[in-house]
Amino acid sequence: MDVNYSEKIPNNVDLAGDRTLQRALEHWQPRFVDWWRSMGPEGALAHDVYLRTAVGVDREGWAQFGYVKMPDYRWGIFLTPVESGAVIGFGAHKGQPVWHDVPGEHRANLRRIIVTQGDTEPASVEQQRQLGNTCPSLYDLRNLYQINVEEGRHLWAMVYLLHRHFGRDGREEAEALLTRRSGDADNPRILGAFNEKTPDWLSFFMFTYFTDRDGKFQLCALAESGFEPLARTTQFMLTEEAHHIFVGESGVSRAIQRTCQAMNELKTDDPARLRAAGVIDLPTIQRYLNFHYSVTIDLFGADRSSNAATFYSSGLKGRYEETKRSDDHSLQDASYPLLTAVGGTLAEQQAPMLNALNEVLRDDFVKDSMGGVGRWNKVIEKAGLAQRLAVPHKAFNRRIGSFAELRVAPGGEVVSEAVWNARVDEWLPTASDRAFVASLMGRVVEPGRFASWIAPPAIGVNRQPVDFEYVRFN
């Protein structure tokens, strides 16, 4: 399915055939551009950036590369092709034809799902707004901008659904997506992790590795939806989400590689000496990992959730890789081992799987996250060093669910408030950690040069050399 670039809003949904919808979206578009100009990457409106733009949704045609000024980026509406004879794969409607329009009884829940997903997209752009001022290289600056414009396109994807399928309510929700602000005390973004600051590039890489990975799992669950336009929209979004996760994993890996190089050159693992050498010591990287991981797993919601059960039974939101699972896809009699807080301790209990679906998705995320951390450890191992990074226990530093009232160490031990207060600086980034990392964030924009704390990538973008001029400043 090629994208129609002759339209003001590029699309493959025959927008020209629905004049009312087209006018509504053309009315929303300048408001989006105004938001981008005021809340998008700071000071970058005139830059020519070597960006990837979608030209189709098939394997060969979903991207082309070229220099673009970000306000002129061709954001648009792209859905994967209609699957003839598609049926709902789970829940009470299993085996029935997918819905092409919103079923009245599911209208409120579908709107809530779409709005919550849509709200994360502009939020992350707002969180990353100032990072271009401290980029460690042109290569990294370009990757930041690519992520930013794709988050903008993902916002367009959700806004199209709201305008197309939810009438006046949808139009009002689409307007609200441009008025909330990340971290605003009076009108914050919906989910907590999207109100956290992203003040430095180590935070950015951890965010894109962990929090964009949450996005992957949420989108995979929505790609199973019985509401066919939502499923087709999120299937294409996943193609772009993979790049965001790659930027995070490779960015942390390159920081680790540079630290290990310094450790071997100086023959030390002393954080003070390594910091003096201009690299980020591994204990600090571990504390950043602990923070971003624990904040992200809260995004999956409470471990027991009647909403999750309703979404699944109604056919609105499936599980990760639903079609690859061998159960009955109704889960009425299924159970799931749920780690819960009981009397100040951790204990595993069997719970109805329908009510534990947030935890099912969270556990899939945990397993996937550990794979990347294992690859980071391979970098350390290859350098001949004994240190290792680790994912903390999933009850560590939680603010949502049954663990919110407990103090749990990274290894999984329940500790007292006094012990937590005495050792929290070992486990989570301190003010001095953040100040040190911030001190390294000098802007490096000469092609081929990289900041002292990060190694160059193995290869450039789209087979370009690493020293390619990825951003041209005007």
SULGITA-V638246 format. One record per residue. N is the residue number from 0. RES is the residue in one letter. PHI is phi in degrees with one decimal (999 if undefined). Layout:
# SULGITA-V638246
N;RES;PHI + N;RES;PHI
This chain:
# SULGITA-V638246
0;M;999 + 1;D;-76.4 + 2;V;-92.5 + 3;N;-82.5 + 4;Y;-91.3 + 5;S;-80.2 + 6;E;-86.8 + 7;K;-60.5 + 8;I;-111.1 + 9;P;-55.1 + 10;N;-163.8 + 11;N;-125.5 + 12;V;-118.6 + 13;D;53.9 + 14;L;-61.3 + 15;A;-63.3 + 16;G;-80.5 + 17;D;-127.7 + 18;R;-63.8 + 19;T;-63.4 + 20;L;-65.5 + 21;Q;-60.1 + 22;R;-63.5 + 23;A;-63.2 + 24;L;-72.1 + 25;E;-67.7 + 26;H;-71.7 + 27;W;-75.5 + 28;Q;-55.2 + 29;P;-63.7 + 30;R;-68.3 + 31;F;-62.3 + 32;V;-63.5 + 33;D;-61.6 + 34;W;-60.7 + 35;W;-60.3 + 36;R;-66.6 + 37;S;-94.2 + 38;M;-122.5 + 39;G;-77.0 + 40;P;-51.3 + 41;E;-69.1 + 42;G;68.6 + 43;A;-117.2 + 44;L;-65.3 + 45;A;-97.9 + 46;H;-67.7 + 47;D;-94.2 + 48;V;-116.6 + 49;Y;-78.1 + 50;L;-112.2 + 51;R;-95.0 + 52;T;-125.3 + 53;A;-69.0 + 54;V;-119.9 + 55;G;-177.8 + 56;V;-108.7 + 57;D;-83.4 + 58;R;-62.7 + 59;E;-87.0 + 60;G;-112.0 + 61;W;-84.3 + 62;A;-155.0 + 63;Q;-135.1 + 64;F;-112.1 + 65;G;177.6 + 66;Y;-77.2 + 67;V;-142.0 + 68;K;-80.2 + 69;M;-57.3 + 70;P;-63.7 + 71;D;-97.8 + 72;Y;-57.1 + 73;R;-87.2 + 74;W;-63.2 + 75;G;-165.7 + 76;I;-123.8 + 77;F;-130.9 + 78;L;-116.1 + 79;T;-67.1 + 80;P;-61.1 + 81;V;-65.2 + 82;E;-97.3 + 83;S;-62.6 + 84;G;73.7 + 85;A;-64.1 + 86;V;-125.2 + 87;I;-70.1 + 88;G;-99.8 + 89;F;-161.5 + 90;G;76.7 + 91;A;-67.4 + 92;H;-100.5 + 93;K;-52.5 + 94;G;90.5 + 95;Q;-84.3 + 96;P;-60.2 + 97;V;-63.2 + 98;W;-91.5 + 99;H;-93.6 + 100;D;-125.5 + 101;V;-73.6 + 102;P;-66.7 + 103;G;-54.3 + 104;E;-72.0 + 105;H;-109.9 + 106;R;-58.3 + 107;A;-64.3 + 108;N;-67.6 + 109;L;-64.7 + 110;R;-61.5 + 111;R;-61.4 + 112;I;-61.3 + 113;I;-67.7 + 114;V;-65.0 + 115;T;-63.1 + 116;Q;-64.1 + 117;G;-61.6 + 118;D;-67.5 + 119;T;-69.6 + 120;E;-69.5 + 121;P;-67.6 + 122;A;-59.4 + 123;S;-67.3 + 124;V;-62.4 + 125;E;-63.9 + 126;Q;-62.3 + 127;Q;-98.2 + 128;R;-54.3 + 129;Q;-99.9 + 130;L;-65.5 + 131;G;-61.2 + 132;N;-73.6 + 133;T;-130.8 + 134;C;-65.5 + 135;P;-81.0 + 136;S;-172.6 + 137;L;-65.1 + 138;Y;-57.4 + 139;D;-70.3 + 140;L;-61.6 + 141;R;-61.2 + 142;N;-64.3 + 143;L;-58.4 + 144;Y;-65.6 + 145;Q;-62.4 + 146;I;-61.6 + 147;N;-58.9 + 148;V;-68.4 + 149;E;-73.5 + 150;E;-62.6 + 151;G;-61.6 + 152;R;-68.4 + 153;H;-65.7 + 154;L;-62.4 + 155;W;-56.8 + 156;A;-60.4 + 157;M;-73.4 + 158;V;-65.7 + 159;Y;-57.9 + 160;L;-62.1 + 161;L;-63.6 + 162;H;-69.4 + 163;R;-74.0 + 164;H;-120.8 + 165;F;-126.9 + 166;G;57.2 + 167;R;-61.1 + 168;D;-56.8 + 169;G;-63.9 + 170;R;-64.4 + 171;E;-65.7 + 172;E;-65.1 + 173;A;-63.9 + 174;E;-64.6 + 175;A;-65.0 + 176;L;-62.2 + 177;L;-97.0 + 178;T;-106.8 + 179;R;-66.7 + 180;R;-136.3 + 181;S;-61.0 + 182;G;81.3 + 183;D;-70.4 + 184;A;-67.8 + 185;D;-95.6 + 186;N;-142.0 + 187;P;-77.5 + 188;R;-68.4 + 189;I;-67.7 + 190;L;-101.3 + 191;G;-56.9 + 192;A;-61.0 + 193;F;-91.1 + 194;N;-111.9 + 195;E;-76.6 + 196;K;-78.5 + 197;T;-120.4 + 198;P;-84.8 + 199;D;-148.4 + 200;W;-77.1 + 201;L;-66.7 + 202;S;-61.1 + 203;F;-61.1 + 204;F;-65.3 + 205;M;-65.8 + 206;F;-61.7 + 207;T;-70.7 + 208;Y;-72.0 + 209;F;-89.0 + 210;T;-73.7 + 211;D;-68.7 + 212;R;-69.2 + 213;D;-56.8 + 214;G;-58.0 + 215;K;-57.9 + 216;F;-70.4 + 217;Q;-65.2 + 218;L;-66.1 + 219;C;-62.2 + 220;A;-67.3 + 221;L;-74.5 + 222;A;-67.0 + 223;E;-91.0 + 224;S;-58.8 + 225;G;-70.9 + 226;F;-82.4 + 227;E;-59.0 + 228;P;-61.6 + 229;L;-66.5 + 230;A;-61.8 + 231;R;-68.5 + 232;T;-66.5 + 233;T;-71.8 + 234;Q;-60.2 + 235;F;-75.2 + 236;M;-57.8 + 237;L;-61.8 + 238;T;-59.7 + 239;E;-81.1 + 240;E;-61.4 + 241;A;-59.4 + 242;H;-66.6 + 243;H;-62.0 + 244;I;-65.9 + 245;F;-59.9 + 246;V;-58.5 + 247;G;-66.1 + 248;E;-63.6 + 249;S;-69.9 + 250;G;-65.1 + 251;V;-63.1 + 252;S;-59.4 + 253;R;-69.6 + 254;A;-64.7 + 255;I;-63.6 + 256;Q;-58.0 + 257;R;-67.9 + 258;T;-63.3 + 259;C;-62.6 + 260;Q;-59.6 + 261;A;-66.5 + 262;M;-60.3 + 263;N;-74.3 + 264;E;-65.6 + 265;L;-90.2 + 266;K;54.5 + 267;T;-152.8 + 268;D;-118.3 + 269;D;-69.9 + 270;P;-55.6 + 271;A;-64.4 + 272;R;-67.6 + 273;L;-68.4 + 274;R;-62.9 + 275;A;-63.2 + 276;A;-84.9 + 277;G;86.3 + 278;V;-124.0 + 279;I;-96.9 + 280;D;-64.2 + 281;L;-61.8 + 282;P;-59.5 + 283;T;-68.0 + 284;I;-59.5 + 285;Q;-63.5 + 286;R;-65.9 + 287;Y;-62.5 + 288;L;-57.5 + 289;N;-57.3 + 290;F;-65.5 + 291;H;-68.3 + 292;Y;-64.8 + 293;S;-69.0 + 294;V;-65.9 + 295;T;-69.8 + 296;I;-70.0 + 297;D;-66.1 + 298;L;-63.5 + 299;F;-76.3 + 300;G;93.1 + 301;A;-64.8 + 302;D;-68.0 + 303;R;-114.8 + 304;S;-145.4 + 305;S;-71.0 + 306;N;-63.9 + 307;A;-60.4 + 308;A;-63.0 + 309;T;-64.3 + 310;F;-60.5 + 311;Y;-72.6 + 312;S;-60.8 + 313;S;-80.9 + 314;G;83.1 + 315;L;-87.0 + 316;K;-144.9 + 317;G;-91.3 + 318;R;-101.1 + 319;Y;-60.8 + 320;E;52.1 + 321;E;-52.6 + 322;T;-70.1 + 323;K;-89.2 + 324;R;-88.0 + 325;S;-102.4 + 326;D;-85.0 + 327;D;-85.3 + 328;H;61.2 + 329;S;-117.3 + 330;L;65.6 + 331;Q;-61.1 + 332;D;-111.1 + 333;A;-86.4 + 334;S;-125.7 + 335;Y;-146.5 + 336;P;-72.0 + 337;L;-118.7 + 338;L;-79.4 + 339;T;-133.2 + 340;A;-92.0 + 341;V;-128.9 + 342;G;57.1 + 343;G;82.9 + 344;T;-129.8 + 345;L;-100.0 + 346;A;-145.3 + 347;E;-94.1 + 348;Q;-131.0 + 349;Q;-81.1 + 350;A;-130.4 + 351;P;-56.6 + 352;M;-61.1 + 353;L;-57.3 + 354;N;-81.5 + 355;A;-105.8 + 356;L;-67.3 + 357;N;-60.9 + 358;E;-70.9 + 359;V;-59.0 + 360;L;-66.9 + 361;R;-63.1 + 362;D;-65.2 + 363;D;-62.6 + 364;F;-62.9 + 365;V;-58.5 + 366;K;-61.4 + 367;D;-66.6 + 368;S;-63.3 + 369;M;-63.4 + 370;G;-61.9 + 371;G;-68.5 + 372;V;-63.5 + 373;G;-61.5 + 374;R;-70.0 + 375;W;-62.9 + 376;N;-66.3 + 377;K;-64.2 + 378;V;-63.8 + 379;I;-66.2 + 380;E;-61.5 + 381;K;-62.4 + 382;A;-78.3 + 383;G;79.4 + 384;L;-106.6 + 385;A;-90.7 + 386;Q;-65.7 + 387;R;-143.0 + 388;L;-92.1 + 389;A;-146.6 + 390;V;-75.8 + 391;P;-71.2 + 392;H;-58.6 + 393;K;-71.5 + 394;A;-90.3 + 395;F;-71.8 + 396;N;55.2 + 397;R;-90.5 + 398;R;-119.2 + 399;I;-129.6 + 400;G;89.8 + 401;S;-69.1 + 402;F;-89.3 + 403;A;-61.6 + 404;E;-91.9 + 405;L;-101.0 + 406;R;-106.7 + 407;V;-124.5 + 408;A;-72.3 + 409;P;-56.6 + 410;G;-81.3 + 411;G;104.5 + 412;E;-81.0 + 413;V;-76.5 + 414;V;-124.0 + 415;S;-76.2 + 416;E;-60.0 + 417;A;-66.0 + 418;V;-65.4 + 419;W;-56.9 + 420;N;-64.3 + 421;A;-74.8 + 422;R;-117.4 + 423;V;-59.0 + 424;D;-69.5 + 425;E;-78.9 + 426;W;-109.1 + 427;L;-127.0 + 428;P;-58.0 + 429;T;-92.1 + 430;A;-60.1 + 431;S;-71.8 + 432;D;-58.8 + 433;R;-66.7 + 434;A;-66.2 + 435;F;-64.5 + 436;V;-59.4 + 437;A;-60.2 + 438;S;-67.6 + 439;L;-85.8 + 440;M;-85.0 + 441;G;-81.7 + 442;R;-79.2 + 443;V;-120.4 + 444;V;-129.5 + 445;E;-79.4 + 446;P;-53.2 + 447;G;88.4 + 448;R;-97.1 + 449;F;-136.9 + 450;A;-61.4 + 451;S;-64.0 + 452;W;-95.0 + 453;I;-140.2 + 454;A;-84.6 + 455;P;-66.0 + 456;P;-73.5 + 457;A;-69.6 + 458;I;-139.2 + 459;G;-88.1 + 460;V;-81.8 + 461;N;54.6 + 462;R;66.3 + 463;Q;-77.8 + 464;P;-66.1 + 465;V;-60.9 + 466;D;-91.7 + 467;F;-64.1 + 468;E;-83.7 + 469;Y;-69.2 + 470;V;-133.4 + 471;R;-109.5 + 472;F;-91.8 + 473;N;-119.0
